[in-house]
């Protein structure tokens, strides 16, 4: 972001940085929501489009660099050769990750939030505990959901009152063609 206001930045640098900065909205959105499950075809399509956009981005950056229309940040010149060698392959992965999160999770979740229909889905859940620095240590894990970044948080009190066995439940979801958002989990009965 500092490139946008730094003296000597080219117009092309400002355009590229503005576009890449816009792609950080999806990961920021993902920090606050973890209850979306994308449809399998959305995940597949987003992988292909993210790869294509990553390759296109690298080609554009290489072209701008070769024409001396792109100058690396001053800190780049202070890095050791080892650090530069390690950073170069990391950047395409980073750019791919930004595109992938936007196309596979954030955009479909926003679409589902706006245009999805309310429905109920039956499932079996287990309580689960994760040890992390984040606030969501106590969770319910629906057995039919195997989605990256998905988790459904519960309180420590609720966690302690639930049995360690599988529990029948109803998932209250908002569903669209792109996936569904788990809005609530209601336990039907607890197996003993």
N, C-alpha and C positions, 0 to 999 in steps of 0.2 A: 504494500500500500504506500510505502514511503516514496516509491517511484513516481507516483502521481504528482507529488509536490516538490520533488527534488529538481533543482536547477540542472539543465542539461539533458533531461529526459526527452526522448524523441516523442513525437505524436504517436508513432506506432507502438512504442512502449506503453504509453498511457492507455491506448485502446486495448492492447492485450491484457494489461494488468486489470483494467476495468472489467473485461469479460471474465477473467479468471477469478476476480474478487466476487463477481455475481454467483459463481458456482459454489461459494462457501455458504450460501444461504441454506442449502439442503442439509449439510452436516450440522449447522447450527440448529435447524429445525429438529433434526434427529436427536440432539442432546436432551430435548424436552419431551419427546414422545417415543415410546418403545412398544406400542401395541398394534402395529400394522403387519399384516401378512400379505405379501405380494403374490399374485398369480404366477405360476411357473413360466408361462409364456412371456410375462413382463420381465422376469429375471433374465431370461434368455435374450430377449430383444435388447434390454438395457446393456447387457454385456457386449453385444455386437456394436451397438451405437456408441458405447463408451470407448471401445477399441478404435473405431473409425475416427472419432473426434480427437482421441489422444494422438493418433498417427498424424492427423491433419494439423493439430497444434504443434507437434514436434517439427513437421515440415515447414510450417509458417515461421516458427522461431528460428530454425536453421537458415531459412532464406533471409530473414531480416538480419540475422547475425552476419551472414556472408556479404550482404550489401551494406554492412556497417550502419544499419538502421536500428540495431538492438545492441545496447551496451550492458554488460552485466553490472550488478551493484558493485560499488567500490570494495566491499568486503570480500567479494569473490577473488580479487587479486591477492589478498592476504592469506588465503587458504593454502595449505600444503597440497602437494600433488596427490597424496593419498586421500585427503579429504575431498578434493575435486573428483577423483576417480570414483569414490564411493557415492558422491552426490549425483553424478550424471545419470546412472541407472535408476536412482531413487525418484527423480523428477517425473519420468513417464508414469511410474507406478502411482505417484501422488496425484498426478493429473487424471489418470484413469479412475482412481478412487473417488475423486471429487465428482466426475461425470457419473460414475456408477451409482453413487448414493443418491444423486439428484434424480436420475432416470428410473432407478429400481425401487426406491423407497419414498423419497420426499414428494416428488410430483404425483405418483399414483396415490399416495396417502392424501394429499390435498384434494385430488380429484374425487376420491372416495368420500372424503369428509363433506364435500360440497354436493355431490350427486348420488351418493350411495343410498340404499334402502335398508331400513331396519329389519332385522330378522333374528331368529334364535337357532342356535346349533347345539346339539347335545354332544358332550365329550366327557372324557375321564381326566381328572386332574390329580396331580400329586403336589404336596407342599415341598418346597425346596429352599435351601438357605445358601446364599452366596456371601463370601467374605470379601468385601471391597471397601474402598474409601467412599464410594457413592452411597446415597441414602437408601437404595433399594436392596437390602440384604435378605428380605423375606418375600418369597414369591409363590405363586401358583403356576404350575407348569402343565398346560393342556397337552395331552399325549398325542393329539393329531397334528400339533403345530411343531414344525421344525424349521423355523425361520431365523435368519441371522438378525441380531439386534432385538428380537422380540423378548419381552418379559412383562409379566403382570404382577405388580407390587401389592403386598398386603402388609398390615401392621404386625409388629412383634406379638401383640396380644392375640390377634387372629391366628397367627402361625402357631403359637403355643397351645391354642384350644383345638386345633385340628389334629386328627389322627395321622399316623405315618403311613397309612394305606391309601389305595386308590379311592377316589371319591367321584361319584356321578355328579355331573354339573350341566348347566345350561350356559352357553356363551351368548351374551347379547352382543350382536355384531351389526356393523353398518357395512354393507357389501356393495361392490360395483364390479364391473368386468375386469378391473385392474387388481382386485384383491379385497381384503376386508380389514376393518378396524375392530378389535375386541374392546367394547366399551365397558362391559361388566361381566363378572363370572358369578353365577348363583349356584350354590351347592344344593343338590336335590336331596341326597341322603349320604350319610357317611358309612362306609363298609366297616364292619368290626372284625 
